[in-house]
Amino acid sequence: MTCENSLTPSACPMFQVLGARLHSLQSLLSSSLFSKAWQSVASQLCMFLLEELVLQNRFNEGGAKQLEQDLTRSLIPLFHQYTHRPEAYFLPLKEACALLNVRPLPADWARGKYDKLPFEIHHLSPEMIHDVIQKRADIIPDLI
């Protein structure tokens, strides 16, 4: 994997190590065991990035776009050699990125009305949707 200018510089080594480790695991494990292993890695990585990156930081418009770009151009493609639909293992994270990037945000989002979003959310709870939106720099966080 080569790191392009569009990739977050600090993420480049992580993606390179992840790709190398997956390749090593593939050569060491049986195909059925490796299939379970990469699926577990993808699912756990998705939840880790959602909980420890998205929910622990605030995102301006540029940061939200960069996160989405890192996800769609670097992380998900790492798993493309193992499945035809690698994005299926990162759906909660993809939905969080979409929430961070939607412009404009529907005016009644604070009342829990997410039906006016230009896309549907299926993999995040209403509480998680609210928490992700609170991580946008253009939103004043709840004081509670």
Secondary structure per residue as TSV (DSSP state, phi and psi in degrees):
chain	resnum	aa	ss	phi	psi
A	1	M	-	360.0	131.5
A	2	T	-	-103.6	148.2
A	3	C	-	-96.9	120.1
A	4	E	-	-89.1	167.2
A	5	N	T	-61.0	-24.8
A	6	S	T	-78.8	-11.8
A	7	L	S	-86.3	140.1
A	8	T	-	-57.8	122.1
A	9	P	G	-54.4	-39.4
A	10	S	G	-71.8	-18.5
A	11	A	G	-84.9	-21.2
A	12	C	H	-55.4	-51.1
A	13	P	H	-61.2	-36.5
A	14	M	H	-62.1	-45.4
A	15	F	H	-67.3	-36.9
A	16	Q	H	-65.0	-44.9
A	17	V	H	-65.2	-43.3
A	18	L	H	-58.6	-47.0
A	19	G	H	-61.1	-43.0
A	20	A	H	-65.8	-41.9
A	21	R	H	-67.1	-39.8
A	22	L	H	-62.7	-42.3
A	23	H	H	-62.3	-42.8
A	24	S	H	-63.0	-44.9
A	25	L	H	-60.7	-39.5
A	26	Q	H	-61.9	-36.7
A	27	S	H	-79.2	-20.3
A	28	L	H	-93.9	-27.4
A	29	L	S	-105.5	157.1
A	30	S	-	-64.7	159.4
A	31	S	H	-62.0	-38.8
A	32	S	H	-69.2	-39.2
A	33	L	H	-69.5	-40.7
A	34	F	H	-64.1	-38.3
A	35	S	H	-58.4	-44.8
A	36	K	H	-65.3	-38.8
A	37	A	H	-65.5	-49.6
A	38	W	H	-67.4	-34.2
A	39	Q	H	-65.0	-40.2
A	40	S	H	-65.2	-43.9
A	41	V	H	-60.0	-46.6
A	42	A	H	-61.5	-47.3
A	43	S	H	-64.3	-44.2
A	44	Q	H	-68.4	-37.3
A	45	L	H	-65.6	-40.4
A	46	C	H	-57.8	-50.6
A	47	M	H	-67.7	-37.4
A	48	F	H	-61.6	-48.1
A	49	L	I	-65.2	-36.4
A	50	L	I	-65.7	-49.7
A	51	E	I	-76.7	-38.3
A	52	E	I	-100.1	-18.2
A	53	L	I	-105.8	-60.0
A	54	V	I	-64.9	-51.1
A	55	L	T	-80.8	-5.2
A	56	Q	T	-108.0	3.6
A	57	N	S	-135.6	166.9
A	58	R	-	-111.6	146.2
A	59	F	B	-124.2	122.2
A	60	N	-	-81.5	179.2
A	61	E	H	-60.4	-42.3
A	62	G	H	-66.4	-40.9
A	63	G	H	-65.9	-38.3
A	64	A	H	-65.7	-40.9
A	65	K	H	-66.4	-39.2
A	66	Q	H	-64.9	-41.6
A	67	L	H	-60.7	-45.2
A	68	E	H	-62.9	-40.2
A	69	Q	H	-65.7	-43.0
A	70	D	H	-61.2	-39.7
A	71	L	I	-67.3	-50.6
A	72	T	I	-80.6	-26.8
A	73	R	I	-102.4	-14.6
A	74	S	I	-125.6	-56.1
A	75	L	I	-69.4	-54.9
A	76	I	H	-60.5	-43.4
A	77	P	H	-60.3	-24.7
A	78	L	H	-59.1	-30.3
A	79	F	T	-95.8	-1.6
A	80	H	T	-65.1	-27.9
A	81	Q	T	-73.7	-10.5
A	82	Y	T	-105.4	-15.3
A	83	T	-	-157.3	154.5
A	84	H	S	-78.2	-18.6
A	85	R	-	-129.0	67.7
A	86	P	G	-64.1	-27.2
A	87	E	G	-61.3	-23.1
A	88	A	G	-61.8	-22.4
A	89	Y	G	-89.3	-2.3
A	90	F	G	-127.6	23.2
A	91	L	H	-61.3	-43.7
A	92	P	H	-59.9	-40.5
A	93	L	H	-68.6	-39.2
A	94	K	H	-63.4	-40.6
A	95	E	H	-66.3	-39.1
A	96	A	H	-62.2	-42.7
A	97	C	H	-61.7	-41.2
A	98	A	H	-61.9	-41.0
A	99	L	H	-65.5	-37.3
A	100	L	H	-69.4	-24.9
A	101	N	H	-102.8	-13.3
A	102	V	-	-64.4	130.7
A	103	R	S	-136.2	128.7
A	104	P	S	-79.8	159.2
A	105	L	-	-78.6	133.0
A	106	P	-	-54.2	138.5
A	107	A	G	-60.5	-31.7
A	108	D	G	-96.7	22.1
A	109	W	G	-61.8	-34.1
A	110	A	G	-65.4	-22.7
A	111	R	G	-90.1	12.0
A	112	G	T	79.5	18.2
A	113	K	-	-97.0	98.0
A	114	Y	-	-104.5	6.5
A	115	D	T	-74.5	-11.6
A	116	K	T	-92.4	2.2
A	117	L	S	-66.0	149.1
A	118	P	S	-76.8	9.5
A	119	F	S	-151.2	163.6
A	120	E	-	-97.4	147.1
A	121	I	-	-110.5	123.6
A	122	H	-	-120.2	-16.9
A	123	H	S	-116.3	6.2
A	124	L	S	-123.8	139.5
A	125	S	-	-72.4	161.9
A	126	P	H	-56.1	-37.4
A	127	E	H	-65.1	-41.3
A	128	M	H	-67.1	-40.0
A	129	I	H	-57.2	-48.8
A	130	H	H	-59.4	-45.5
A	131	D	H	-62.9	-39.9
A	132	V	H	-66.4	-45.8
A	133	I	H	-60.4	-34.8
A	134	Q	T	-64.3	-15.6
A	135	K	T	-87.4	-1.1
A	136	R	B	-77.4	137.2
A	137	A	T	-68.8	-21.4
A	138	D	T	-86.3	5.5
A	139	I	S	-115.1	133.0
A	140	I	-	-78.5	122.4
A	141	P	-	-62.9	151.1
A	142	D	-	-58.0	144.4
A	143	L	-	-90.2	-3.2
A	144	I	-	-85.0	360.0
